[in-house]
Amino acid sequence: MGPGGISLLTNTPHPNAAKVYLNWLLSKEGQAIFVKSNGAQSRRLDTPIPPEPWKFRPDLKYWVSYGEEAISSIQNKLRPLLKEVFGE
C-alpha cells in the first residue's frame, strides 16, 4: 500500500462513517485537498497538478517508481530471487 491506498476494516463501530468519508475523499474537493497536502497526483482528471516542489521535476532527480522503465528494472532484479524462493 502506498500514500494513496485505502483500507476498510470489518466490524467497525460506524461503517457508514467510512463510506461517507470515502465518498468525500474521492470527490473533486477531497482529491484537490489530497493533492495539495500529499503532493501525489490524483487519478481524477479534474483535479490540479501537485504544487511545487512536489510536482515531479527532472532537475530534482525524482525517481518515478510507477513508470514502465522502473517496473521493468525492478522485475528484472527480482525475478531471480522470486524463482529461488517460489521455484519455477
PDB file with SEQRES, HELIX, SHEET and CRYST1 records, atoms N, CA, C and O in Angstrom:
SEQRES   1 A   88  MET GLY PRO GLY GLY ILE SER LEU LEU THR ASN THR PRO          
SEQRES   2 A   88  HIS PRO ASN ALA ALA LYS VAL TYR LEU ASN TRP LEU LEU          
SEQRES   3 A   88  SER LYS GLU GLY GLN ALA ILE PHE VAL LYS SER ASN GLY          
SEQRES   4 A   88  ALA GLN SER ARG ARG LEU ASP THR PRO ILE PRO PRO GLU          
SEQRES   5 A   88  PRO TRP LYS PHE ARG PRO ASP LEU LYS TYR TRP VAL SER          
SEQRES   6 A   88  TYR GLY GLU GLU ALA ILE SER SER ILE GLN ASN LYS LEU          
SEQRES   7 A   88  ARG PRO LEU LEU LYS GLU VAL PHE GLY GLU                      
HELIX    1 AA1 PRO A   15  LEU A   25  1                                  11    
HELIX    2 AA2 LYS A   28  ASN A   38  1                                  11    
HELIX    3 AA3 PRO A   58  LEU A   60  5                                   3    
HELIX    4 AA4 GLU A   68  PHE A   86  1                                  19    
CRYST1    1.000    1.000    1.000  90.00  90.00  90.00 P 1           1          
ATOM      1  N   MET A   1       0.846  -1.162   0.000  1.00  0.00           N  
ATOM      2  CA  MET A   1       0.000   0.000   0.000  1.00  0.00           C  
ATOM      3  C   MET A   1       0.901   1.236   0.000  1.00  0.00           C  
ATOM      4  O   MET A   1       1.944   1.263   0.653  1.00  0.00           O  
ATOM      5  N   GLY A   2       0.485   2.232  -0.728  1.00  0.00           N  
ATOM      6  CA  GLY A   2       1.245   3.469  -0.819  1.00  0.00           C  
ATOM      7  C   GLY A   2       0.495   4.629  -0.208  1.00  0.00           C  
ATOM      8  O   GLY A   2      -0.477   4.418   0.518  1.00  0.00           O  
ATOM      9  N   PRO A   3       0.917   5.843  -0.481  1.00  0.00           N  
ATOM     10  CA  PRO A   3       0.270   7.003   0.117  1.00  0.00           C  
ATOM     11  C   PRO A   3      -1.169   7.186  -0.334  1.00  0.00           C  
ATOM     12  O   PRO A   3      -1.929   7.903   0.316  1.00  0.00           O  
ATOM     13  N   GLY A   4      -1.558   6.552  -1.437  1.00  0.00           N  
ATOM     14  CA  GLY A   4      -2.924   6.684  -1.913  1.00  0.00           C  
ATOM     15  C   GLY A   4      -3.776   5.470  -1.637  1.00  0.00           C  
ATOM     16  O   GLY A   4      -4.909   5.385  -2.112  1.00  0.00           O  
ATOM     17  N   GLY A   5      -3.253   4.535  -0.880  1.00  0.00           N  
ATOM     18  CA  GLY A   5      -4.002   3.320  -0.593  1.00  0.00           C  
ATOM     19  C   GLY A   5      -5.045   3.542   0.480  1.00  0.00           C  
ATOM     20  O   GLY A   5      -4.844   4.325   1.408  1.00  0.00           O  
ATOM     21  N   ILE A   6      -6.161   2.845   0.344  1.00  0.00           N  
ATOM     22  CA  ILE A   6      -7.248   2.959   1.312  1.00  0.00           C  
ATOM     23  C   ILE A   6      -7.627   1.552   1.757  1.00  0.00           C  
ATOM     24  O   ILE A   6      -7.704   0.633   0.942  1.00  0.00           O  
ATOM     25  N   SER A   7      -7.862   1.394   3.042  1.00  0.00           N  
ATOM     26  CA  SER A   7      -8.312   0.121   3.580  1.00  0.00           C  
ATOM     27  C   SER A   7      -9.539   0.357   4.439  1.00  0.00           C  
ATOM     28  O   SER A   7      -9.647   1.376   5.122  1.00  0.00           O  
ATOM     29  N   LEU A   8     -10.446  -0.576   4.400  1.00  0.00           N  
ATOM     30  CA  LEU A   8     -11.617  -0.540   5.276  1.00  0.00           C  
ATOM     31  C   LEU A   8     -11.576  -1.758   6.179  1.00  0.00           C  
ATOM     32  O   LEU A   8     -11.374  -2.878   5.709  1.00  0.00           O  
ATOM     33  N   LEU A   9     -11.763  -1.550   7.448  1.00  0.00           N  
ATOM     34  CA  LEU A   9     -11.778  -2.650   8.407  1.00  0.00           C  
ATOM     35  C   LEU A   9     -13.181  -3.215   8.520  1.00  0.00           C  
ATOM     36  O   LEU A   9     -14.163  -2.501   8.318  1.00  0.00           O  
ATOM     37  N   THR A  10     -13.273  -4.476   8.838  1.00  0.00           N  
ATOM     38  CA  THR A  10     -14.588  -5.085   9.036  1.00  0.00           C  
ATOM     39  C   THR A  10     -15.018  -4.918  10.486  1.00  0.00           C  
ATOM     40  O   THR A  10     -14.189  -4.740  11.379  1.00  0.00           O  
ATOM     41  N   ASN A  11     -16.312  -4.978  10.702  1.00  0.00           N  
ATOM     42  CA  ASN A  11     -16.901  -4.896  12.046  1.00  0.00           C  
ATOM     43  C   ASN A  11     -16.511  -3.634  12.805  1.00  0.00           C  
ATOM     44  O   ASN A  11     -16.221  -3.687  14.000  1.00  0.00           O  
ATOM     45  N   THR A  12     -16.504  -2.515  12.120  1.00  0.00           N  
ATOM     46  CA  THR A  12     -16.201  -1.242  12.788  1.00  0.00           C  
ATOM     47  C   THR A  12     -17.466  -0.697  13.442  1.00  0.00           C  
ATOM     48  O   THR A  12     -18.572  -1.045  13.029  1.00  0.00           O  
ATOM     49  N   PRO A  13     -17.316   0.158  14.461  1.00  0.00           N  
ATOM     50  CA  PRO A  13     -18.491   0.684  15.160  1.00  0.00           C  
ATOM     51  C   PRO A  13     -19.418   1.515  14.261  1.00  0.00           C  
ATOM     52  O   PRO A  13     -20.635   1.504  14.448  1.00  0.00           O  
ATOM     53  N   HIS A  14     -18.844   2.235  13.287  1.00  0.00           N  
ATOM     54  CA  HIS A  14     -19.636   3.124  12.431  1.00  0.00           C  
ATOM     55  C   HIS A  14     -19.267   2.915  10.964  1.00  0.00           C  
ATOM     56  O   HIS A  14     -18.596   3.766  10.380  1.00  0.00           O  
ATOM     57  N   PRO A  15     -19.686   1.809  10.357  1.00  0.00           N  
ATOM     58  CA  PRO A  15     -19.292   1.519   8.976  1.00  0.00           C  
ATOM     59  C   PRO A  15     -19.772   2.565   7.975  1.00  0.00           C  
ATOM     60  O   PRO A  15     -19.109   2.804   6.966  1.00  0.00           O  
ATOM     61  N   ASN A  16     -20.910   3.187   8.242  1.00  0.00           N  
ATOM     62  CA  ASN A  16     -21.395   4.211   7.312  1.00  0.00           C  
ATOM     63  C   ASN A  16     -20.523   5.455   7.339  1.00  0.00           C  
ATOM     64  O   ASN A  16     -20.437   6.166   6.338  1.00  0.00           O  
ATOM     65  N   ALA A  17     -19.876   5.732   8.464  1.00  0.00           N  
ATOM     66  CA  ALA A  17     -18.971   6.886   8.535  1.00  0.00           C  
ATOM     67  C   ALA A  17     -17.814   6.711   7.563  1.00  0.00           C  
ATOM     68  O   ALA A  17     -17.380   7.675   6.933  1.00  0.00           O  
ATOM     69  N   ALA A  18     -17.317   5.494   7.438  1.00  0.00           N  
ATOM     70  CA  ALA A  18     -16.225   5.225   6.497  1.00  0.00           C  
ATOM     71  C   ALA A  18     -16.704   5.450   5.062  1.00  0.00           C  
ATOM     72  O   ALA A  18     -15.961   5.988   4.242  1.00  0.00           O  
ATOM     73  N   LYS A  19     -17.923   5.048   4.754  1.00  0.00           N  
ATOM     74  CA  LYS A  19     -18.468   5.257   3.409  1.00  0.00           C  
ATOM     75  C   LYS A  19     -18.612   6.744   3.105  1.00  0.00           C  
ATOM     76  O   LYS A  19     -18.291   7.185   2.001  1.00  0.00           O  
ATOM     77  N   VAL A  20     -19.090   7.512   4.067  1.00  0.00           N  
ATOM     78  CA  VAL A  20     -19.228   8.959   3.881  1.00  0.00           C  
ATOM     79  C   VAL A  20     -17.850   9.588   3.656  1.00  0.00           C  
ATOM     80  O   VAL A  20     -17.680  10.416   2.761  1.00  0.00           O  
ATOM     81  N   TYR A  21     -16.876   9.192   4.466  1.00  0.00           N  
ATOM     82  CA  TYR A  21     -15.516   9.729   4.321  1.00  0.00           C  
ATOM     83  C   TYR A  21     -14.934   9.370   2.953  1.00  0.00           C  
ATOM     84  O   TYR A  21     -14.371  10.233   2.279  1.00  0.00           O  
ATOM     85  N   LEU A  22     -15.060   8.119   2.539  1.00  0.00           N  
ATOM     86  CA  LEU A  22     -14.508   7.714   1.246  1.00  0.00           C  
ATOM     87  C   LEU A  22     -15.193   8.412   0.084  1.00  0.00           C  
ATOM     88  O   LEU A  22     -14.539   8.784  -0.891  1.00  0.00           O  
ATOM     89  N   ASN A  23     -16.494   8.591   0.177  1.00  0.00           N  
ATOM     90  CA  ASN A  23     -17.188   9.333  -0.873  1.00  0.00           C  
ATOM     91  C   ASN A  23     -16.659  10.757  -0.968  1.00  0.00           C  
ATOM     92  O   ASN A  23     -16.463  11.278  -2.066  1.00  0.00           O  
ATOM     93  N   TRP A  24     -16.427  11.391   0.184  1.00  0.00           N  
ATOM     94  CA  TRP A  24     -15.864  12.741   0.160  1.00  0.00           C  
ATOM     95  C   TRP A  24     -14.426  12.715  -0.356  1.00  0.00           C  
ATOM     96  O   TRP A  24     -14.062  13.535  -1.199  1.00  0.00           O  
ATOM     97  N   LEU A  25     -13.608  11.792   0.133  1.00  0.00           N  
ATOM     98  CA  LEU A  25     -12.207  11.732  -0.268  1.00  0.00           C  
ATOM     99  C   LEU A  25     -12.062  11.552  -1.773  1.00  0.00           C  
ATOM    100  O   LEU A  25     -11.145  12.115  -2.372  1.00  0.00           O  
ATOM    101  N   LEU A  26     -12.935  10.790  -2.386  1.00  0.00           N  
ATOM    102  CA  LEU A  26     -12.857  10.541  -3.825  1.00  0.00           C  
ATOM    103  C   LEU A  26     -13.574  11.606  -4.654  1.00  0.00           C  
ATOM    104  O   LEU A  26     -13.557  11.550  -5.883  1.00  0.00           O  
ATOM    105  N   SER A  27     -14.201  12.573  -3.990  1.00  0.00           N  
ATOM    106  CA  SER A  27     -14.852  13.669  -4.711  1.00  0.00           C  
ATOM    107  C   SER A  27     -13.801  14.636  -5.250  1.00  0.00           C  
ATOM    108  O   SER A  27     -12.625  14.547  -4.896  1.00  0.00           O  
ATOM    109  N   LYS A  28     -14.230  15.553  -6.103  1.00  0.00           N  
ATOM    110  CA  LYS A  28     -13.311  16.548  -6.656  1.00  0.00           C  
ATOM    111  C   LYS A  28     -12.665  17.369  -5.534  1.00  0.00           C  
ATOM    112  O   LYS A  28     -11.452  17.583  -5.539  1.00  0.00           O  
ATOM    113  N   GLU A  29     -13.471  17.823  -4.579  1.00  0.00           N  
ATOM    114  CA  GLU A  29     -12.946  18.612  -3.460  1.00  0.00           C  
ATOM    115  C   GLU A  29     -11.955  17.806  -2.621  1.00  0.00           C  
ATOM    116  O   GLU A  29     -10.880  18.298  -2.279  1.00  0.00           O  
ATOM    117  N   GLY A  30     -12.321  16.568  -2.293  1.00  0.00           N  
ATOM    118  CA  GLY A  30     -11.444  15.726  -1.482  1.00  0.00           C  
ATOM    119  C   GLY A  30     -10.120  15.446  -2.171  1.00  0.00           C  
ATOM    120  O   GLY A  30      -9.065  15.490  -1.537  1.00  0.00           O  
ATOM    121  N   GLN A  31     -10.167  15.157  -3.467  1.00  0.00           N  
ATOM    122  CA  GLN A  31      -8.939  14.878  -4.209  1.00  0.00           C  
ATOM    123  C   GLN A  31      -8.078  16.122  -4.369  1.00  0.00           C  
ATOM    124  O   GLN A  31      -6.850  16.026  -4.358  1.00  0.00           O  
ATOM    125  N   ALA A  32      -8.699  17.288  -4.518  1.00  0.00           N  
ATOM    126  CA  ALA A  32      -7.928  18.537  -4.614  1.00  0.00           C  
ATOM    127  C   ALA A  32      -7.159  18.784  -3.317  1.00  0.00           C  
ATOM    128  O   ALA A  32      -5.999  19.197  -3.346  1.00  0.00           O  
ATOM    129  N   ILE A  33      -7.805  18.532  -2.186  1.00  0.00           N  
ATOM    130  CA  ILE A  33      -7.139  18.696  -0.889  1.00  0.00           C  
ATOM    131  C   ILE A  33      -6.046  17.645  -0.714  1.00  0.00           C  
ATOM    132  O   ILE A  33      -4.966  17.951  -0.208  1.00  0.00           O  
ATOM    133  N   PHE A  34      -6.321  16.408  -1.130  1.00  0.00           N  
ATOM    134  CA  PHE A  34      -5.327  15.342  -1.051  1.00  0.00           C  
ATOM    135  C   PHE A  34      -4.090  15.696  -1.869  1.00  0.00           C  
ATOM    136  O   PHE A  34      -2.965  15.524  -1.398  1.00  0.00           O  
ATOM    137  N   VAL A  35      -4.289  16.191  -3.099  1.00  0.00           N  
ATOM    138  CA  VAL A  35      -3.168  16.580  -3.964  1.00  0.00           C  
ATOM    139  C   VAL A  35      -2.353  17.690  -3.304  1.00  0.00           C  
ATOM    140  O   VAL A  35      -1.124  17.636  -3.277  1.00  0.00           O  
ATOM    141  N   LYS A  36      -3.038  18.680  -2.781  1.00  0.00           N  
ATOM    142  CA  LYS A  36      -2.344  19.822  -2.172  1.00  0.00           C  
ATOM    143  C   LYS A  36      -1.554  19.415  -0.932  1.00  0.00           C  
ATOM    144  O   LYS A  36      -0.440  19.895  -0.720  1.00  0.00           O  
ATOM    145  N   SER A  37      -2.126  18.532  -0.113  1.00  0.00           N  
ATOM    146  CA  SER A  37      -1.467  18.169   1.145  1.00  0.00           C  
ATOM    147  C   SER A  37      -0.446  17.047   0.986  1.00  0.00           C  
ATOM    148  O   SER A  37       0.560  17.023   1.694  1.00  0.00           O  
ATOM    149  N   ASN A  38      -0.693  16.119   0.064  1.00  0.00           N  
ATOM    150  CA  ASN A  38       0.150  14.938  -0.054  1.00  0.00           C  
ATOM    151  C   ASN A  38       1.166  15.044  -1.179  1.00  0.00           C  
ATOM    152  O   ASN A  38       2.214  14.400  -1.141  1.00  0.00           O  
ATOM    153  N   GLY A  39       0.853  15.854  -2.178  1.00  0.00           N  
ATOM    154  CA  GLY A  39       1.768  16.004  -3.299  1.00  0.00           C  
ATOM    155  C   GLY A  39       1.681  14.909  -4.334  1.00  0.00           C  
ATOM    156  O   GLY A  39       2.452  14.906  -5.294  1.00  0.00           O  
ATOM    157  N   ALA A  40       0.756  13.974  -4.162  1.00  0.00           N  
ATOM    158  CA  ALA A  40       0.601  12.895  -5.133  1.00  0.00           C  
ATOM    159  C   ALA A  40      -0.475  13.281  -6.142  1.00  0.00           C  
ATOM    160  O   ALA A  40      -1.502  13.854  -5.777  1.00  0.00           O  
ATOM    161  N   GLN A  41      -0.240  12.971  -7.385  1.00  0.00           N  
ATOM    162  CA  GLN A  41      -1.212  13.282  -8.422  1.00  0.00           C  
ATOM    163  C   GLN A  41      -2.441  12.402  -8.254  1.00  0.00           C  
ATOM    164  O   GLN A  41      -2.328  11.204  -7.994  1.00  0.00           O  
ATOM    165  N   SER A  42      -3.610  13.003  -8.404  1.00  0.00           N  
ATOM    166  CA  SER A  42      -4.859  12.256  -8.337  1.00  0.00           C  
ATOM    167  C   SER A  42      -5.105  11.559  -9.664  1.00  0.00           C  
ATOM    168  O   SER A  42      -4.612  11.993 -10.705  1.00  0.00           O  
ATOM    169  N   ARG A  43      -5.873  10.474  -9.623  1.00  0.00           N  
ATOM    170  CA  ARG A  43      -6.291   9.807 -10.855  1.00  0.00           C  
ATOM    171  C   ARG A  43      -7.453  10.551 -11.509  1.00  0.00           C  
ATOM    172  O   ARG A  43      -7.788  10.285 -12.663  1.00  0.00           O  
ATOM    173  N   ARG A  44      -8.063  11.469 -10.787  1.00  0.00           N  
ATOM    174  CA  ARG A  44      -9.135  12.280 -11.366  1.00  0.00           C  
ATOM    175  C   ARG A  44      -8.529  13.279 -12.330  1.00  0.00           C  
ATOM    176  O   ARG A  44      -7.473  13.851 -12.058  1.00  0.00           O  
ATOM    177  N   LEU A  45      -9.185  13.489 -13.441  1.00  0.00           N  
ATOM    178  CA  LEU A  45      -8.682  14.416 -14.455  1.00  0.00           C  
ATOM    179  C   LEU A  45      -9.081  15.861 -14.177  1.00  0.00           C  
ATOM    180  O   LEU A  45      -8.548  16.780 -14.800  1.00  0.00           O  
ATOM    181  N   ASP A  46     -10.010  16.071 -13.251  1.00  0.00           N  
ATOM    182  CA  ASP A  46     -10.479  17.419 -12.970  1.00  0.00           C  
ATOM    183  C   ASP A  46      -9.868  18.009 -11.696  1.00  0.00           C  
ATOM    184  O   ASP A  46     -10.400  18.975 -11.150  1.00  0.00           O  
ATOM    185  N   THR A  47      -8.774  17.447 -11.226  1.00  0.00           N  
ATOM    186  CA  THR A  47      -8.085  17.992 -10.050  1.00  0.00           C  
ATOM    187  C   THR A  47      -6.762  18.608 -10.479  1.00  0.00           C  
ATOM    188  O   THR A  47      -6.232  18.261 -11.534  1.00  0.00           O  
ATOM    189  N   PRO A  48      -6.224  19.515  -9.675  1.00  0.00           N  
ATOM    190  CA  PRO A  48      -4.989  20.199 -10.063  1.00  0.00           C  
ATOM    191  C   PRO A  48      -3.765  19.286 -10.017  1.00  0.00           C  
ATOM    192  O   PRO A  48      -3.764  18.247  -9.356  1.00  0.00           O  
ATOM    193  N   ILE A  49      -2.738  19.700 -10.729  1.00  0.00           N  
ATOM    194  CA  ILE A  49      -1.440  19.023 -10.670  1.00  0.00           C  
ATOM    195  C   ILE A  49      -0.808  19.396  -9.335  1.00  0.00           C  
ATOM    196  O   ILE A  49      -1.014  20.517  -8.872  1.00  0.00           O  
ATOM    197  N   PRO A  50      -0.045  18.506  -8.692  1.00  0.00           N  
ATOM    198  CA  PRO A  50       0.550  18.828  -7.392  1.00  0.00           C  
ATOM    199  C   PRO A  50       1.362  20.128  -7.455  1.00  0.00           C  
ATOM    200  O   PRO A  50       2.054  20.390  -8.438  1.00  0.00           O  
ATOM    201  N   PRO A  51       1.268  20.936  -6.392  1.00  0.00           N  
ATOM    202  CA  PRO A  51       2.014  22.193  -6.362  1.00  0.00           C  
ATOM    203  C   PRO A  51       3.508  21.947  -6.199  1.00  0.00           C  
ATOM    204  O   PRO A  51       3.929  20.874  -5.767  1.00  0.00           O  
ATOM    205  N   GLU A  52       4.297  22.945  -6.547  1.00  0.00           N  
ATOM    206  CA  GLU A  52       5.744  22.880  -6.331  1.00  0.00           C  
ATOM    207  C   GLU A  52       5.980  22.757  -4.834  1.00  0.00           C  
ATOM    208  O   GLU A  52       5.161  23.290  -4.086  1.00  0.00           O  
ATOM    209  N   PRO A  53       6.989  22.127  -4.339  1.00  0.00           N  
ATOM    210  CA  PRO A  53       8.016  21.396  -5.062  1.00  0.00           C  
ATOM    211  C   PRO A  53       7.662  19.932  -5.284  1.00  0.00           C  
ATOM    212  O   PRO A  53       8.524  19.148  -5.681  1.00  0.00           O  
ATOM    213  N   TRP A  54       6.395  19.542  -5.034  1.00  0.00           N  
ATOM    214  CA  TRP A  54       6.024  18.136  -5.086  1.00  0.00           C  
ATOM    215  C   TRP A  54       5.891  17.589  -6.496  1.00  0.00           C  
ATOM    216  O   TRP A  54       6.010  16.383  -6.713  1.00  0.00           O  
ATOM    217  N   LYS A  55       5.647  18.465  -7.445  1.00  0.00           N  
ATOM    218  CA  LYS A  55       5.484  18.011  -8.817  1.00  0.00           C  
ATOM    219  C   LYS A  55       6.758  17.311  -9.268  1.00  0.00           C  
ATOM    220  O   LYS A  55       7.856  17.759  -8.938  1.00  0.00           O  
ATOM    221  N   PHE A  56       6.633  16.242 -10.002  1.00  0.00           N  
ATOM    222  CA  PHE A  56       7.805  15.513 -10.465  1.00  0.00           C  
ATOM    223  C   PHE A  56       8.625  16.414 -11.387  1.00  0.00           C  
ATOM    224  O   PHE A  56       8.129  16.899 -12.404  1.00  0.00           O  
ATOM    225  N   ARG A  57       9.866  16.625 -11.018  1.00  0.00           N  
ATOM    226  CA  ARG A  57      10.739  17.512 -11.782  1.00  0.00           C  
ATOM    227  C   ARG A  57      12.060  16.808 -12.052  1.00  0.00           C  
ATOM    228  O   ARG A  57      12.726  16.353 -11.122  1.00  0.00           O  
ATOM    229  N   PRO A  58      12.445  16.717 -13.334  1.00  0.00           N  
ATOM    230  CA  PRO A  58      13.714  16.060 -13.670  1.00  0.00           C  
ATOM    231  C   PRO A  58      14.924  16.720 -13.015  1.00  0.00           C  
ATOM    232  O   PRO A  58      15.899  16.043 -12.688  1.00  0.00           O  
ATOM    233  N   ASP A  59      14.867  18.034 -12.822  1.00  0.00           N  
ATOM    234  CA  ASP A  59      16.023  18.715 -12.223  1.00  0.00           C  
ATOM    235  C   ASP A  59      16.228  18.334 -10.760  1.00  0.00           C  
ATOM    236  O   ASP A  59      17.320  18.518 -10.224  1.00  0.00           O  
ATOM    237  N   LEU A  60      15.198  17.807 -10.111  1.00  0.00           N  
ATOM    238  CA  LEU A  60      15.340  17.346  -8.726  1.00  0.00           C  
ATOM    239  C   LEU A  60      15.642  15.857  -8.659  1.00  0.00           C  
ATOM    240  O   LEU A  60      15.822  15.299  -7.577  1.00  0.00           O  
ATOM    241  N   LYS A  61      15.696  15.215  -9.828  1.00  0.00           N  
ATOM    242  CA  LYS A  61      16.058  13.801  -9.944  1.00  0.00           C  
ATOM    243  C   LYS A  61      15.129  12.878  -9.157  1.00  0.00           C  
ATOM    244  O   LYS A  61      15.572  11.956  -8.471  1.00  0.00           O  
ATOM    245  N   TYR A  62      13.843  13.151  -9.273  1.00  0.00           N  
ATOM    246  CA  TYR A  62      12.879  12.232  -8.694  1.00  0.00           C  
ATOM    247  C   TYR A  62      12.902  10.931  -9.462  1.00  0.00           C  
ATOM    248  O   TYR A  62      13.124  10.929 -10.673  1.00  0.00           O  
ATOM    249  N   TRP A  63      12.678   9.840  -8.786  1.00  0.00           N  
ATOM    250  CA  TRP A  63      12.577   8.546  -9.438  1.00  0.00           C  
ATOM    251  C   TRP A  63      11.106   8.199  -9.523  1.00  0.00           C  
ATOM    252  O   TRP A  63      10.446   7.996  -8.504  1.00  0.00           O  
ATOM    253  N   VAL A  64      10.606   8.133 -10.717  1.00  0.00           N  
ATOM    254  CA  VAL A  64       9.206   7.793 -10.918  1.00  0.00           C  
ATOM    255  C   VAL A  64       9.091   6.278 -10.864  1.00  0.00           C  
ATOM    256  O   VAL A  64       9.424   5.587 -11.828  1.00  0.00           O  
ATOM    257  N   SER A  65       8.624   5.769  -9.747  1.00  0.00           N  
ATOM    258  CA  SER A  65       8.630   4.326  -9.496  1.00  0.00           C  
ATOM    259  C   SER A  65       7.515   3.578 -10.199  1.00  0.00           C  
ATOM    260  O   SER A  65       7.529   2.347 -10.227  1.00  0.00           O  
ATOM    261  N   TYR A  66       6.553   4.284 -10.765  1.00  0.00           N  
ATOM    262  CA  TYR A  66       5.436   3.607 -11.399  1.00  0.00           C  
ATOM    263  C   TYR A  66       5.532   3.614 -12.917  1.00  0.00           C  
ATOM    264  O   TYR A  66       4.603   3.163 -13.587  1.00  0.00           O  
ATOM    265  N   GLY A  67       6.621   4.109 -13.475  1.00  0.00           N  
ATOM    266  CA  GLY A  67       6.788   4.120 -14.921  1.00  0.00           C  
ATOM    267  C   GLY A  67       7.178   2.749 -15.460  1.00  0.00           C  
ATOM    268  O   GLY A  67       7.660   1.892 -14.719  1.00  0.00           O  
ATOM    269  N   GLU A  68       6.967   2.555 -16.747  1.00  0.00           N  
ATOM    270  CA  GLU A  68       7.251   1.251 -17.365  1.00  0.00           C  
ATOM    271  C   GLU A  68       8.725   0.876 -17.210  1.00  0.00           C  
ATOM    272  O   GLU A  68       9.049  -0.282 -16.946  1.00  0.00           O  
ATOM    273  N   GLU A  69       9.612   1.855 -17.373  1.00  0.00           N  
ATOM    274  CA  GLU A  69      11.051   1.577 -17.255  1.00  0.00           C  
ATOM    275  C   GLU A  69      11.410   1.125 -15.841  1.00  0.00           C  
ATOM    276  O   GLU A  69      12.176   0.176 -15.671  1.00  0.00           O  
ATOM    277  N   ALA A  70      10.868   1.790 -14.836  1.00  0.00           N  
ATOM    278  CA  ALA A  70      11.166   1.438 -13.442  1.00  0.00           C  
ATOM    279  C   ALA A  70      10.626   0.055 -13.096  1.00  0.00           C  
ATOM    280  O   ALA A  70      11.307  -0.742 -12.450  1.00  0.00           O  
ATOM    281  N   ILE A  71       9.409  -0.223 -13.525  1.00  0.00           N  
ATOM    282  CA  ILE A  71       8.805  -1.522 -13.220  1.00  0.00           C  
ATOM    283  C   ILE A  71       9.591  -2.642 -13.895  1.00  0.00           C  
ATOM    284  O   ILE A  71       9.833  -3.687 -13.292  1.00  0.00           O  
ATOM    285  N   SER A  72       9.986  -2.423 -15.133  1.00  0.00           N  
ATOM    286  CA  SER A  72      10.773  -3.423 -15.857  1.00  0.00           C  
ATOM    287  C   SER A  72      12.099  -3.681 -15.148  1.00  0.00           C  
ATOM    288  O   SER A  72      12.532  -4.827 -15.027  1.00  0.00           O  
ATOM    289  N   SER A  73      12.743  -2.608 -14.679  1.00  0.00           N  
ATOM    290  CA  SER A  73      14.018  -2.729 -13.974  1.00  0.00           C  
ATOM    291  C   SER A  73      13.859  -3.537 -12.686  1.00  0.00           C  
ATOM    292  O   SER A  73      14.682  -4.400 -12.381  1.00  0.00           O  
ATOM    293  N   ILE A  74      12.811  -3.257 -11.944  1.00  0.00           N  
ATOM    294  CA  ILE A  74      12.561  -3.967 -10.686  1.00  0.00           C  
ATOM    295  C   ILE A  74      12.264  -5.442 -10.963  1.00  0.00           C  
ATOM    296  O   ILE A  74      12.764  -6.323 -10.264  1.00  0.00           O  
ATOM    297  N   GLN A  75      11.444  -5.703 -11.989  1.00  0.00           N  
ATOM    298  CA  GLN A  75      11.115  -7.088 -12.320  1.00  0.00           C  
ATOM    299  C   GLN A  75      12.361  -7.874 -12.667  1.00  0.00           C  
ATOM    300  O   GLN A  75      12.518  -9.013 -12.226  1.00  0.00           O  
ATOM    301  N   ASN A  76      13.252  -7.282 -13.453  1.00  0.00           N  
ATOM    302  CA  ASN A  76      14.471  -7.985 -13.856  1.00  0.00           C  
ATOM    303  C   ASN A  76      15.375  -8.280 -12.659  1.00  0.00           C  
ATOM    304  O   ASN A  76      16.051  -9.309 -12.634  1.00  0.00           O  
ATOM    305  N   LYS A  77      15.392  -7.394 -11.678  1.00  0.00           N  
ATOM    306  CA  LYS A  77      16.227  -7.609 -10.493  1.00  0.00           C  
ATOM    307  C   LYS A  77      15.605  -8.624  -9.538  1.00  0.00           C  
ATOM    308  O   LYS A  77      16.316  -9.382  -8.878  1.00  0.00           O  
ATOM    309  N   LEU A  78      14.276  -8.635  -9.469  1.00  0.00           N  
ATOM    310  CA  LEU A  78      13.603  -9.517  -8.515  1.00  0.00           C  
ATOM    311  C   LEU A  78      13.335 -10.915  -9.053  1.00  0.00           C  
ATOM    312  O   LEU A  78      13.185 -11.852  -8.268  1.00  0.00           O  
ATOM    313  N   ARG A  79      13.274 -11.078 -10.346  1.00  0.00           N  
ATOM    314  CA  ARG A  79      12.924 -12.367 -10.935  1.00  0.00           C  
ATOM    315  C   ARG A  79      13.787 -13.515 -10.401  1.00  0.00           C  
ATOM    316  O   ARG A  79      13.231 -14.540 -10.005  1.00  0.00           O  
ATOM    317  N   PRO A  80      15.144 -13.391 -10.371  1.00  0.00           N  
ATOM    318  CA  PRO A  80      15.960 -14.499  -9.845  1.00  0.00           C  
ATOM    319  C   PRO A  80      15.641 -14.832  -8.383  1.00  0.00           C  
ATOM    320  O   PRO A  80      15.585 -16.004  -8.010  1.00  0.00           O  
ATOM    321  N   LEU A  81      15.436 -13.813  -7.571  1.00  0.00           N  
ATOM    322  CA  LEU A  81      15.116 -14.042  -6.162  1.00  0.00           C  
ATOM    323  C   LEU A  81      13.764 -14.741  -6.022  1.00  0.00           C  
ATOM    324  O   LEU A  81      13.631 -15.679  -5.236  1.00  0.00           O  
ATOM    325  N   LEU A  82      12.767 -14.292  -6.775  1.00  0.00           N  
ATOM    326  CA  LEU A  82      11.446 -14.909  -6.693  1.00  0.00           C  
ATOM    327  C   LEU A  82      11.467 -16.358  -7.156  1.00  0.00           C  
ATOM    328  O   LEU A  82      10.773 -17.203  -6.589  1.00  0.00           O  
ATOM    329  N   LYS A  83      12.265 -16.651  -8.191  1.00  0.00           N  
ATOM    330  CA  LYS A  83      12.389 -18.034  -8.645  1.00  0.00           C  
ATOM    331  C   LYS A  83      13.051 -18.904  -7.579  1.00  0.00           C  
ATOM    332  O   LYS A  83      12.689 -20.065  -7.394  1.00  0.00           O  
ATOM    333  N   GLU A  84      14.040 -18.313  -6.875  1.00  0.00           N  
ATOM    334  CA  GLU A  84      14.728 -19.057  -5.811  1.00  0.00           C  
ATOM    335  C   GLU A  84      13.773 -19.357  -4.664  1.00  0.00           C  
ATOM    336  O   GLU A  84      13.788 -20.455  -4.108  1.00  0.00           O  
ATOM    337  N   VAL A  85      12.950 -18.390  -4.314  1.00  0.00           N  
ATOM    338  CA  VAL A  85      12.035 -18.549  -3.179  1.00  0.00           C  
ATOM    339  C   VAL A  85      10.853 -19.441  -3.545  1.00  0.00           C  
ATOM    340  O   VAL A  85      10.510 -20.354  -2.794  1.00  0.00           O  
ATOM    341  N   PHE A  86      10.232 -19.184  -4.687  1.00  0.00           N  
ATOM    342  CA  PHE A  86       8.994 -19.884  -5.035  1.00  0.00           C  
ATOM    343  C   PHE A  86       9.175 -21.002  -6.049  1.00  0.00           C  
ATOM    344  O   PHE A  86       8.248 -21.783  -6.266  1.00  0.00           O  
ATOM    345  N   GLY A  87      10.335 -21.101  -6.673  1.00  0.00           N  
ATOM    346  CA  GLY A  87      10.545 -22.109  -7.699  1.00  0.00           C  
ATOM    347  C   GLY A  87       9.988 -21.649  -9.034  1.00  0.00           C  
ATOM    348  O   GLY A  87       9.521 -20.518  -9.175  1.00  0.00           O  
ATOM    349  N   GLU A  88      10.044 -22.523  -9.987  1.00  0.00           N  
ATOM    350  CA  GLU A  88       9.562 -22.173 -11.352  1.00  0.00           C  
ATOM    351  C   GLU A  88       8.086 -22.031 -11.402  1.00  0.00           C  
ATOM    352  O   GLU A  88       7.529 -21.743 -12.462  1.00  0.00           O  
TER     353      GLU A  88                                                      
END                                                                             
